[in-house]
C-alpha cells in the first residue's frame, strides 16, 4: 500500500469515526434524558419530532443561537483554549480503538481502527491525562472562585484515579504481552476475557473510568449544590456545549476502552466454529463490539441516576486507600497466574 492510498484510507476512517461519534454523543444525551425519565417515572423529551427524536438537534440549535458571554476579569486566551483542549483530548483517543478485526479489501489489509500502533494503550493513557488541563484552565481563567474550586477539585480527582487506572491496565498488558489494542483483543479469544481472569482489575478500571469522566457519583468538579456549576460556571453558548460534548465523548471512549481491555473487544466466543462467510463474521463482530459498548453506556447512565454523590473526603479516601491498593493487588494476582499457570 502506497503513501497516497494509506492517507486516503486514514482520512476516510477519520471522517467515519467523527461522524459516528458526533451522532452517538447527540443521541446519548437524548437516551440519558429518556432513561432518567424512565427511572424517575417521567416521560422525558417527547415534543420535538417522533418520540422526541429530534430533541438533540433542537438543543444544538439553541446553543448555537445563545450569546457567548466572557467575563471581563477572565484570561480570554485561556478561557477560549480550555474547551478546545477538552474536545481535542476527547476525539484524539478514538484513533487507536479497534471496532473489529483487520479486514482484506481490494487486496489491502485494513485494520478497523484509525491507527494501529504498537504503543496504543500508552497513547490513550497519555492523551486522556491531558484532559485535566482543560478543566483546570477553565476554572482558573474564568476569574471566578466557584470555577477555580471546581478546577482544583478536578485536578486532584483525575490525578488520583489515573494512578489506579494505569495499574489496572498493567495487568492487561502483562497477560497480552503487548501494548497494541488489537493484540490485546486477540489475546481474549474464546472466553479468556480479562474481566473473568482479573475481576479486581476490571472493577478498579470501571470505577476509575467513572471518576475520570466526572460522572456521578464522582461529579464533584461540577457539583451544583456546593459550586453552582463547577469549572464551567462562566461558560455559555458553544463553549459550554464543547465541554458537554467532551464529557459524553469521554464516556464513550471509556466504555470502548473497557470493552477492548476487559470484555473481549469484538470477540464472540467460538464464532469460528460456525464457519460463517468472512463478511458476515466481521459484521457480527463489529455488531458485538457496538452491543457491548451500548450496554456499558446504559450502565453509566443507570449509575448516574441511582447513586448519590460522594463527599470529597470520601472520594479521595476511596481513590488512595481502596482503589490504589486493589490495583497493585491485581498486578500481583496476574503475575502469579502467569508464573504458576503459564497463562
C-alpha positions in Angstrom: 0.0 0.0 0.0 1.4 3.3 -1.1 1.6 6.5 1.0 -1.3 8.1 -1.0 -3.6 5.1 -0.6 -2.7 4.9 3.1 -3.5 8.7 3.5 -6.9 8.3 1.7 -7.9 5.3 3.8 -6.9 7.1 7.0 -8.9 10.2 6.1 -11.9 8.1 5.3 -11.7 6.3 8.6 -11.3 9.6 10.5 -14.4 11.0 8.8 -16.4 7.9 9.6 -15.3 7.9 13.3 -16.0 11.6 13.7 -19.5 11.2 12.2 -20.3 8.2 14.3 -19.0 9.8 17.5 -20.9 13.1 16.9 -24.2 11.3 16.2 -23.7 8.9 19.1 -23.0 11.8 21.5 -26.1 13.7 20.3 -28.4 10.7 20.9 -26.6 9.6 24.0 -27.8 12.8 25.6 -31.3 12.0 24.3 -31.2 8.5 25.7 -29.8 9.7 29.0 -32.8 12.0 29.4 -35.2 9.2 28.4 -33.6 6.6 30.7 -33.6 9.1 33.6 -37.2 9.8 33.0 -37.9 6.1 32.9 -36.1 5.6 36.2 -38.0 8.5 37.8 -41.3 7.6 36.3 -41.5 10.6 34.0 -42.0 10.9 30.2 -38.8 12.7 29.1 -38.4 14.5 25.8 -41.4 13.8 23.5 -42.3 17.1 21.7 -39.6 17.7 19.0 -40.0 15.0 16.3 -41.5 11.5 16.7 -40.9 10.4 20.4 -38.7 13.5 20.8 -36.0 12.0 18.4 -35.2 15.5 17.0 -34.6 16.9 20.5 -30.7 16.7 20.2 -30.8 18.9 17.1 -33.1 21.4 18.8 -30.6 21.6 21.7 -27.7 22.2 19.4 -29.6 25.0 17.6 -30.4 26.6 20.9 -26.8 26.6 22.0 -25.7 28.0 18.6 -28.1 30.9 18.9 -27.1 31.8 22.5 -24.8 34.7 23.2 -21.2 33.9 24.1 -20.6 35.7 27.3 -17.0 36.1 28.5 -16.3 37.6 32.0 -14.3 40.8 31.8 -11.9 39.6 34.5 -11.2 36.3 32.7 -8.0 35.4 30.9 -9.5 35.5 27.4 -7.0 33.3 25.5 -7.0 30.5 28.1 -10.8 30.9 28.5 -11.2 30.1 24.8 -8.5 27.5 24.7 -9.9 25.3 27.5 -12.9 23.8 25.6 -10.7 23.2 22.6 -8.3 21.1 24.7 -11.3 19.2 26.1 -12.5 18.4 22.5 -9.0 17.6 21.3 -8.5 15.1 24.1 -11.9 13.5 23.7 -11.7 12.9 19.9 -7.9 12.0 19.7 -8.3 9.0 21.9 -10.6 7.2 19.4 -7.8 6.8 17.0 -6.4 3.5 18.4 -9.7 1.8 19.5 -10.4 -1.2 17.1 -14.0 -1.9 16.4 -13.4 -5.1 14.6 -10.7 -7.4 13.2 -8.3 -6.5 10.4 -10.2 -7.0 7.0 -8.9 -7.5 3.5 -10.3 -5.0 1.0 -9.1 -4.7 -2.6 -6.1 -6.8 -1.6 -5.2 -4.4 1.2 -5.0 -5.3 4.9 -7.1 -2.6 6.7 -7.5 -2.6 10.5 -10.8 -1.3 11.7 -9.2 1.4 13.7 -8.0 4.8 12.6 -4.4 3.9 13.6 -2.9 0.6 14.6 0.1 1.5 16.6 2.2 -0.7 18.9 2.0 1.7 21.8 -1.7 2.3 21.5 -2.6 1.8 25.2 0.2 4.2 26.3 -1.1 6.7 23.7 -4.6 6.5 25.2 -3.3 7.0 28.8 -1.1 9.9 27.7 -3.8 11.7 25.8 -6.5 11.2 28.4 -4.2 12.6 31.1 -4.2 15.9 29.3 -7.9 16.3 30.0 -7.1 17.7 33.4 -5.6 20.8 31.8 -8.8 21.7 30.0 -10.8 21.7 33.3 -8.0 23.4 35.3 -7.5 26.1 32.7 -11.3 26.6 32.5 -11.6 27.1 36.3 -8.6 29.4 36.7 -9.1 31.5 33.6 -12.7 32.3 34.4 -11.8 34.7 37.2 -14.4 33.1 39.5 -13.7 31.4 42.8 -16.5 28.9 42.2 -14.9 27.9 38.8 -11.5 27.8 40.4 -12.6 25.4 43.2 -14.2 23.1 40.5 -10.9 23.1 38.5 -8.8 22.3 41.6 -11.2 19.5 42.7 -11.0 18.0 39.2 -7.2 18.1 39.0 -6.9 16.3 42.4 -9.6 13.8 41.5 -8.3 12.9 38.0 -4.7 12.5 39.1 -5.7 10.3 42.0 -7.8 7.9 39.8 -5.4 7.9 36.9 -2.8 6.1 39.0 -5.3 3.3 39.8 -6.4 3.2 36.2 -2.8 2.8 35.0 -2.0 0.0 37.4 -5.2 -1.8 36.4 -4.1 -1.7 32.7 -0.8 -3.1 33.8 -2.4 -6.5 34.5 -4.0 -6.5 31.0 -0.6 -5.7 29.4 1.1 -8.4 31.3 -1.4 -11.1 30.1 -1.3 -9.9 26.4 2.4 -9.1 26.4 1.6 -6.2 24.2 0.5 -2.5 24.3 -1.2 -2.9 20.9 -5.0 -2.8 21.3 -5.7 -5.3 18.5 -3.2 -7.7 20.1 -4.9 -7.3 23.5 -8.3 -8.1 21.9 -6.9 -11.1 20.1 -5.4 -12.4 23.4 -9.0 -12.7 24.8 -10.2 -15.3 22.3 -12.9 -17.7 23.4 -13.9 -16.9 27.0 -10.5 -15.7 28.1 -11.9 -12.2 28.7 -9.8 -10.2 31.2 -13.0 -9.4 33.2 -13.1 -13.1 34.1 -9.4 -13.6 34.7 -8.8 -10.4 36.7 -12.1 -9.2 38.1 -10.4 -6.9 40.6 -8.6 -5.0 37.7 -11.9 -4.8 35.8 -13.8 -3.3 38.7 -11.0 -1.0 39.6 -10.8 0.3 36.0 -14.6 0.7 35.8 -14.7 2.8 39.0 -11.7 4.8 37.8 -13.5 5.4 34.5 -16.4 7.0 36.3 -14.1 9.3 38.2 -12.1 10.2 35.0 -15.2 11.2 33.1 -16.6 13.2 36.1 -19.8 11.2 36.2 -21.9 10.6 39.2 -21.2 9.6 41.9 -17.8 11.3 41.1 -19.1 14.6 39.5 -17.6 16.8 42.3 -15.8 19.1 39.8 -19.2 20.3 38.6 -21.2 19.7 41.8 -24.2 22.0 41.7 -25.0 22.4 45.5 -21.5 23.5 46.5 -20.1 25.1 43.4 -23.1 26.5 41.5 -21.9 24.9 38.2 -18.2 24.0 38.8 -15.4 24.7 36.4 -17.7 25.7 33.5 -19.8 28.2 35.6 -18.7 31.1 33.4 -19.1 29.4 30.1 -22.1 29.8 27.7 -23.1 29.1 24.2 -20.9 26.8 22.1 -18.0 26.9 24.6 -20.3 25.3 27.2 -21.5 22.9 24.5 -17.9 21.9 23.8 -17.4 20.8 27.5 -20.8 19.0 27.4 -19.8 17.2 24.1 -16.4 16.3 25.6 -17.9 14.7 28.7 -20.2 12.4 26.7 -17.4 11.7 24.2 -15.2 10.7 27.1 -17.9 8.4 28.4 -18.0 6.7 25.0 -14.2 6.3 24.9 -14.1 5.0 28.5 -16.7 2.4 27.6 -14.9 1.5 24.4 -11.6 1.0 26.4 -13.4 -1.2 28.9 -14.8 -3.3 26.1 -11.3 -3.5 24.4 -9.3 -4.3 27.6 -11.7 -6.5 29.6 -14.7 -7.6 27.6 -13.0 -9.2 24.6 -13.4 -6.3 22.2 -15.1 -7.5 19.1 -14.7 -11.2 20.1 -17.7 -13.5 20.0 -16.8 -16.7 21.8 -16.2 -19.7 19.5 -17.8 -17.9 16.4 -15.1 -19.5 14.2 -16.7 -22.9 14.8 -19.8 -21.8 12.9 -17.8 -21.5 9.6 -19.8 -18.4 8.5 -18.8 -16.3 5.5 -16.0 -13.8 6.2 -18.1 -10.8 5.6 -20.9 -12.0 7.9 -18.4 -12.9 10.6 -16.9 -9.4 10.5 -20.3 -7.8 10.6 -21.3 -9.8 13.6 -18.0 -9.0 15.4 -18.5 -5.2 14.8 -22.1 -5.6 16.0 -20.8 -7.4 19.1 -18.4 -4.5 19.9 -21.2 -2.0 19.5 -23.6 -4.1 21.6 -21.1 -4.3 24.5 -20.4 -0.6 24.1 -24.2 0.2 24.3 -24.6 -2.0 27.5 -21.8 -0.1 29.2 -23.2 3.3 28.2 -26.5 2.2 29.7 -24.7 1.2 32.8 -23.0 4.7 33.0 -26.4 6.4 32.8 -28.1 3.9 35.2 -25.5 4.5 37.9 -25.8 8.3 37.5 -29.5 8.3 38.3 -29.3 5.7 41.0 -26.3 6.5 43.3 -25.9 9.8 45.3 -22.7 11.9 45.1 -19.8 11.1 47.4 -18.3 13.7 49.7 -14.9 15.0 48.6 -13.1 13.3 51.5 -14.9 10.0 50.7 -13.8 10.4 47.1 -10.1 10.9 48.0 -10.2 8.1 50.6 -11.7 5.7 48.0 -9.0 6.6 45.5 -5.9 6.3 47.7 -6.9 3.8 50.4 -9.0 1.4 48.4 -8.5 1.7 44.6 -4.7 2.1 44.7 -4.0 -1.0 46.9 -6.5 -3.1 44.9 -4.9 -2.1 41.6 -1.5 -3.2 43.0 -3.1 -6.5 44.3 -4.4 -7.1 40.7 -0.9 -6.9 39.2 0.4 -9.4 41.8 -2.5 -11.7 41.0 -1.8 -11.6 37.3 1.9 -12.1 37.8 1.1 -15.3 39.9 -1.3 -16.5 37.2 1.5 -16.1 34.6 4.2 -17.8 36.7 2.2 -20.7 38.1 -0.4 -21.5 35.4 1.6 -20.2 32.4 -1.4 -18.2 31.0 
